Each structure stands twice: as structure tokens, then as C-alpha cells.
């Protein structure tokens, strides 16, 4: 037992240990190619190390040559595995170098499989034992060197070039430590170990081959870096779990249900929260159909179309729908998601979140109901201001009917009675009665407490209706009405009664503003216009004008009237806003007198002739 | 039914109302000329032998009361019966003060309307007679000589022939002759009639006579 018979087995043991550790890691991890290549490299080094020891202990030239052949083969394998490891682990090497370096070394190895000569020696002349310190002896050979051997060393040199080049690229890309540690170690120790081996081959240095120790150093450097990767991955996993926990907490706090729909397998994975929102059991399998089944029948088609559209366009979508719960109650859900596409642009899955918005919907419905209530109240108040004129509107047809009927009585009392005229009179009576009925119908509609009913409307017709109601009021106040209405306007989507109410309010306000004007100056102008996809109605007066900031008139409880609540215009604005339109006021005259109120509503698109 | 019952100008902005009122009045034998606005009425108005105006108060442009003022202003003496949708007392007072015959609230009963129209036409007839009488008096008065006019002035002032002769510086007999001529030319038989005629003509208001 000498130091030699201890050193090499120790090196072998170290290599095998490191190799086995990384083998285990490589088999478990994905991607584990770098670990497996390291492990292979370590085993090769272990074998190489064994060959070195056997060579140092060889007793005959035949034995020496046999072990030398194994040594060459494992050295070649080392070049192969080292190049492969750097290629995989760095990802920055040049392909032609990665192939050329091991290729040359392996090409040189062919010599070892020929009968004569072998790779290292053209001819082995003899071996001798050399005594060294600590009582150890080792074997060295004498012989004529084979020039082919240079090809093998050229391969090794190219390996160093390949590694150095890949390291520089890696350094530039930012992984400086890895480039320095692995690149530096391989470059240095392969150059050092290779030079020593070459000197031994050529008989210049009379020592055993010591390359395995150089490789051991390289393995240690590689192993350190690889273990860093494992450590990082471990930390990453911890961070990820922490992140997941935070996300779950946030989702829980925000009442968010998270789901992922696998479009390939038609399956929906979802959090327990989401399952609870939609009314699914915890372990129930969910697919698109069973999901749609949970929805309110009226919403299924729309939701399913939203999904289809999202897949066809940019993949983003947002939707609101109702879920029909098993106890018959409705739950409103808002859902937004994103479709994910694979490299070929094919949709793979949809990720999304859903949240319960029932409370919000209820609040919205409540506020809508209150707005309708308030609008109705304001309408009733407006009409009560008009009651005198409205009575006149009803009185007029009644008066005509009476006079006609009495005229008919007189005509029929004559002899001969004028039957033709009497017939005309009856026709007129019927017409006037219908006219009275129409007034009553309009009044009832305005007084009704109705839900908002959106339908395509002609704004000019709405104006006509309001003008009919206010006609006698305008005459009574001595106000002259001018129309500046565009004949053909696109329709707007609106609630007829509510829009009438707004116009009624604006007209009556204009009339009130002109109460103090001289009679000849009381002019009311109703104008309509169509521009940029909107329909505009303008009500202009030349009355007392607006405050310096016209917006103030829309504030609740802003009033200039003795008996007004000051809610009319604020309600008008809320009605127009609910119609997705705008209502604003501006001063008309240069001297600050007169006002114009504009209503702008989105025009419905219509097919152009 | 004769056409001599008179012409009724009818003004109402509601064509239905206009037609109904026209029927009623025509059935009673009146000649009816209807208009839906004041402007057209003013443009086509011609003086008729016997006529009145039935006028709706509430009309756009020129309302009933404004039209009444306008007619007075341009000297058209047309008795007016007002019709209104709502019985507005201040408005009716104003209209009656300005000479309206009646102020009726719609719906108006046929009897009330006819009574008012007849009253209006009666007033028109009276006005017509008064105007005719005045015209004949003015005609007679214009035939008097300046001296006769002086004598008449003193006679209606209640002076005796002697006083007149003294005032004018001529003989009492000459006064008697002038006085007889005045009575003859003015077509009166008594002093009382002459005084009434002078009042109609607006004479003598300025000379209150000391006895």
C-alpha cells in the first residue's frame, strides 16, 4: 500500500459519488440533460482514472499497451462528454466546433484498433519501473512516438477553443459566474492535463499520467454550478408556492373564482370558490356544456357567442351573465378571460376569473327604480304646471263637438232638413272625439309610472307630441314658436315618455325664462340636426339667460323659480345620460341673454339607400 | 231666412271650431265669413251693411285683445263677441271695457252665442242709424250761411231774439227771418229739436250763456 494506490482510488470514488448524485437529480428533473451528461462524464473520468492506475502498475509491455488503449478510448469519451455538457449547459457554443473537437479525437482513436501501429507508439521498445518517494514504484514506457497522436491532441485543443468561445458568449449574455467558473476551469485544467499527458507520451516527462486529477478539478467546478441550479430551483419552488398562496388569499378576499378551460380536452379546471359560485360540486367534472347548463337560459347563447368571438379575435373577453341556482335564485357573475394560443396560432386554453356581482346588479336596479320614480314625480309636477293648457287641449274638442251637435239639431229641425250637412257634422264629431281621446291617451302615458322602455324613435315625432301638449300654453304666454327641424333624421334608441319629459321641461323652462321679456321678443326655437352619428335637439329662448357657469343649472336644487324644487334639469340630465347621450346648456346672445339647451343622442345606424 | 240678418266675421285658429261655429250661425241665417288668423282677416275686411265679429281670444301671432285694439285704432266699429277657452276674469273685464258686446266661455251654448251675436248686430244697426242721422244733420248744417250759424249758436244757447239782435248789432226782425231759415234748413219744428241737433253736432259746448 503506497500513496499511489490510495490517491487514484480516492479520485475514482469521488467521481463515482458525484456521478451518482447528479444521475439521481438528472432522472428526476426536467430538463435533466445537463445532469445526466455530467454523470456520464464523471463515470468516464472514474474509468479513466482506473486505467491510469493500471498503467502505472503494468508489469509487461503487452499489458501496458492494453491499458494504454483503454486510456485512449476513455480520454476520447471525455472529450465527447465534456463538449456535450458545455453544449447543453451553456447553450452558447458553436455547433461546428462542438462536433469537430470530439470528431478529431475519435478519428485519431481508430489507430488503437489497427494491428500495428498503435495511437501513441509506432513501436514500443520496452518498459521500466521507476522508484519514487514514499516507496512507491510506477511503470514508464520507451518507444517511437506516432505522429497520428497529434490529431488527438488537436481535437483536445479544439475542445478548449470551443469551451473558451462558448464561455465568452455566455459571459456577454450575463451569466458571468458560470462562464468564469466552468469555462475557466475547463480551459486551464484541460490545457494543463493535456500538456502533461503529451509530455509523458513523448517520453520527455517520466511520470504516470495525471489527467484524471485535472478532470477531477473540472468535475468539482461543474458539480458546484449544477448544484447551484438545483438550489435556485428549490428557492424558486418556495417562491412559487408563496406566490400561489398570496394569489389564493387575494382571490379569496376579492371573492374571485379562478378557472382554466382546456380547449383540447374540453375540460374546465376551477378553484373551489368558482365551483361554489356556479353551483358545481367540489369533485364534479366540468365541461363547456355542463357550464352553460348552469346559466340562465336567456344568457347561454350570448355567453357562448362571446367565447367564439374571443377565440376568433384577440382572445380577450369580458361578459356578465346570470346563473340559475338550484334553489331558483339568480346570481349575477362577471367573468373576464384570455384565450391562449400555441405556436401555430391554435387556441389551446382559456384562463379567467369570475366574480359575484349580484349585489352590484341589485344596487343598479334599485338606483334605476329610484331614478324612474323621481323622473315620474318630476313629470307629474311638470304636467301640473301645464294643467291649464291641458284643460284647454281637452276643452277645445269638447267645445267643437257641442257646437257641431247643436248646429245639427237646428239643421234637422228645418224643413226640409239638410241631411248632407248633418252627415258631415257627425263625421266631424267623431274626429273631434278621437282628438280628445288622443289628448287623454298622451296624458295618461305621461302620468303613468312606467319602466324604461327603449325603442327606435323619430325625434321629430317626439317634438311634435310635446308641441301639441304645450301649444296652448305657448299661446297663453304670448310666445312665438319657430321650428328649424331637419326633415329626415336617423332614429334614436330611447324611451318616448322620458324624452318627451326632457323636452317638456326644457320648453317650459325656456318659457319661464322669457316671462319678463317684452311680448314681441318672446321667441322659442326648436331645432334638430344630424352630425357625426348623433342626433341633436336644441331648445333656444331669448329670456333671462344662464349663470356664468352654465353647468350649475344641472345641479340638484338649483332653481330660479318660487315654487320649483330645482330637480327638473338634474333629472333631465340623468335621463339623457341613461340614453348614452349628452345634455348641456350655453348662453345664446352676446349680451348674456337667452339660452340654448342641446340634447345629443347617438343615432341608430340605418341602411343607406 | 233672409240675407238681411247680417254678416258675422268669425275668427278662430282651430279650423274645427271655425267650421262648427259657421254651421251654427249659417243655420240661423247669418252670412258667415270665417278666418283662422287675424292677419288674413284684416287684409280682407270690407265694411258690410250690418256685421259683427266673433273672436277667439287665444290665437297665435295677434291675439283677440290685440286685434280689438288694432280695430279701434284704425277706426273700424265692429261689435265684438269674445270666445275664450278658459274664463279669465281680468281679460273679460278688459275686453268689455274696450267695448266688447259679450265674453263667452267655450264650450259655448248655442242659445248664448246666438243671443250675443244678435245683440252685437243690434248694436251694429244702432251704430249704423246713429251714423246716418249724424251724416244728414251735418249735411243740413253745411247749408247754413255764416250769419245763420251765428244766429243758431245764440238760439241754442237759449238767448232771446232781442239779446241776439243786440249782440250781433242787427235788427230784431232780421234775426226772426234768420231763425226761421235755420229751423227750416235744419229740418226741425221746435227749439228743443234744434238744441238736440246742435248737441249731436257738438256745437255750443264752449259757450255757456249768462242769462
Interface residues (C-beta under 8 A of the other chain):
Chain A: X388 X391 X392 X395 X396 X397 X398 X399 X400 X401 X402 X403 X404 X406 X407 X408 X409 X410 X411 X414 X421 X425 X428 X431 X432 X435 X472 X474 X475 X476 X478 X480 X481
Chain B: X14 X16 X17 X19 X20 X21 X23 X24 X27 X28 X58 X59 X60 X61 X63 X85 X86 X106 X107 X108 X109 X110 X113
